[in-house]
Amino acid sequence: MIRRNAAILAILAALAFSLFSCRKGIIPAEISGVRIKPYDTATFNYVFVEAVKLKLMGNGGDALKLLEQAVRINPGSDAAYFQIAQILLAQDDIRNARKYALSAWNIDQHNFWYMMMLAGTYYQEKMLDSAIYFYEKAVKDYPEREGLKITLANLYSEDRKFEKAAGIFNELDKRYGINENYSAGVVKNLMWAKKWDEALIRAQELLKQYPDVILFNGLLAEIYRGKNQPEKAMEVYMTLIERNPDNPGIQLAICDFLIEEKKYDDLSEILNTVLINNRINREEKVSLFARMIENPEIAIAGGNRIILSVMVLEAAYPDDDLILLLRPELLAAQGNKERAASRLEEIITKRPENYYAWEKLMFLALEKGEFKKLEELAAECSSRFNRSFIAKMLYATAATENGKYEVALEESRKAGILAGSNEEMLLQVLTLEADVYYRTKQFEKAFSTFDKALEKNKSDITLLNNYAYYLAEQNLRLKEAEEMSKQVIEKEPGNHTFLDTYAWVLYKRGKVKEAEKIMKNILESAEKPDAEYYEHYGYIMKKRKKCKDAIESWQKALNLDPEKTQLNSEIENCKR
């Protein structure tokens, strides 16, 4: 079996080489007015074919190394650049893939596949003008490929170049009349241009010939919605479902429509029909629930009915770890975090290998501030999934909050190893370690760690906020702390935690009126009372010689957090 696979790969590699061997990149040639220097053809051919073999076997990393060697041997090989681009694109490295595809295209500017790859990468990153540029070139070089014209027209529409799109569609119209392949693009172009009446006429003409095509009926429904006639849109879907009661595409289209129109009761009625339809695949069912999770309004309106629906899905896929997570996600979206946590605990008890259930349960504990529970969960999860950076960071975070600083530093050290050269992950590790050093009164070490973190990212708002707060607490570099904190609130002006830091820094700088104004706004607009806010407001009021207000604020802080015993002496001192 192994020999047979090797033989097949050898044939494929030979075929790939034969496709490229006659190209100008393989032999010395004159390209774009620049003469390529002679090179060792035999060596290049060997390296290139070996690279293609490795690529076909799925070994992209080693293939890349050989292909890089190939372009060093022959920098004029567009084929080698294109092979590199294909591997990088498969690895989701779009920008570098495009760089190599451009190198290939610069050598052969009429190659269809190079242009298509470049257009595709630009489109993926929403760079429509560049995608259009390469489609225009492809249409010019390959006028017989009418599919290119249709795609170009659709790109024009998406880029709001409606007249250009209409020009292509009109040309096709004259040649073929109403056509299933491109007439939908005509209607969409009119819709995007908000020419609803014209779009309606074209859609109705289209449906006379193709009455049961879901796409065309969907366009008609969208036109009615654009004309603010949702009842007519619903009629379109109801007619479709009556004609085709089990059609999966129609059922999903109705669900999408009901979600967008916020008709949640009607959605609940059709949901179970969708879930038991074996012609609708798992991915589409999961995607439907994902849309509901993303919109808490739907999840809340659905109530227990939507929970029962997801349980129907669980029964159909009892061992599917992703589907098992939908119920706790919906419960959390409904604001029922206790039930969500309880369900996640059930999942990890029955299926302890479900890492994502562990992760979601840990984040719920973190969100609720249950650090003892978080430490227990993270310790076990970190042991079970020893390569999880998140588990180790959550373990370190919980240990920090529980005063177990040696454990916190050890777990952050392990997380740092897992982070490798990932700057963002290393930044999180350094931020946490700086916090631990500060809490253990190793101030110099804390601030030097903050400085190391800033070298990696000078604009991380959590890092800047924490650094500014700790500097203010120690009455150090207060002007610098104010600049840091101001930078943070400029990016997130509505974040109460960051505003509290800014107010505290201003208080330390003696800008008490400004600090008072900020803290007053925080206390008036906070969703729930916070002991830290009342404590800070009390100190500000004391500085403003408003002892009555200071005492009242401190007493509120003590009611919320009785462990702030130092405030009792502040209250007594203020009474004198």
Secondary structure, DSSP 8 states (H G I E B T S, - for coil): -HHHHHHHHHHHHHHHHHHHHTSGGGS--EETTEE-----HHHHHHHHHHHHHHHHTT-HHHHHHHHHHHHHH-TT-HHHHHHHHHHHHHTT-HHHHHHHHHHHHHH-TT-HHHHHHHHHHHHHTT-HHHHHHHHHHHHHH-TT-HHHHHHHHHHHHHTT-HHHHHHHHHHHHHHHSS-TTTHHHHHHHHHHTT-HHHHHHHHHHHHHH-TT-HHHHHHHHHHHHHTT-HHHHHHHHHHHHHH-TT-HHHHHHHHHHHHHTT-HHHHHHHHHHHHT-TTS-HHHHHHHHHHHHH-HHHHHHHHHHHHHHHHHHHHHSTT-HHHHTHHHHHHHHTT-HHHHHHHHHHHHHH-TT-HHHHHHHHHHHHHTT-HHHHHHHHHHHHHHSTT-HHHHHHHHHHHHHTT-HHHHHHHHHHHHHHHTT-HHHHHHHHHHHHHHHHHTT-HHHHHHHHHHHHHH-TT-HHHHHHHHHHHHHTT-SHHHHHHHHHHHHHH-TT-HHHHHHHHHHHHHTT-HHHHHHHHHHHHHH-SS--HHHHHHHHHHHHHTT-HHHHHHHHHHHHHH-TT-THHHHHHHHHH-
